[in-house]
Amino acid sequence: MSTTPHRHQAPPANKGLLALACVLLAIPIVALMLVGTYAKDEPRVAGFPFFIWYQFVWVILCSVLTYSAYRIVLKARPHVPMNPEGDEFLDEDDRFDPREDGTR
């Protein structure tokens, strides 16, 4: 007798969107590995050399790209509710609608 839990098939993921999310996550990695492209002093912004402010701009860009990839992954892998025990997916008829009980 097997003691491993039963595995249920997850809904299919949109592989194109997942690939796009991977590309968005890879952009800053590749851009910052090319040190020769930004290892210079000029142009200066507010007295800071290019090397410093270029990396700071990438901090902001990395945040934007990571959040975008996260939102894309949420779209690519739809959530299907499970029962309270977590051993099977709920059908359309079994799903709880909070508007049905009359409370907000």
Summary of the structure (lengths in Angstrom):
residues: 104
radius of gyration: 22.9
end to end distance: 46.1
largest distance: 70.8
contacts: 196
relative contact order: 0.16
helix: 50%
strand: 4%
